[in-house]
């Protein structure tokens, strides 16, 4: 689940974060700019999914590739 402040959601959308993380877990998800949820079955990949979420957030806030 991602819940973002409206100011943050101007640069990165909650739905983008959870879709990327859920993809690592073999699942999916979505939602709006400020709130979204997702899931997946590869529980052992949770650390990788969290890392992917951090990467997406960092890239978007920094204005990097795909921002």
C-alpha positions, 0 to 999 in steps of 0.5 A: 500500500502507498499513501502519498501527500498530495504535494509528493503525488505531483511528482510520483503517483502511488499507483506507479510505486505499487505496480512496480513493487508488485511486479517484483512479487509476481503480482499487480496493483494500482490506484490513484495519485495519492493512494494505491494497493497491490499484492503478489505471491513471491513472499521471498522477494519482499526485500527486492520489491521494497528496494524497487519501490525506493528506486522508483520514488528516488528517480521520480523525485529527482527527475531522473529517467522515466520521471 
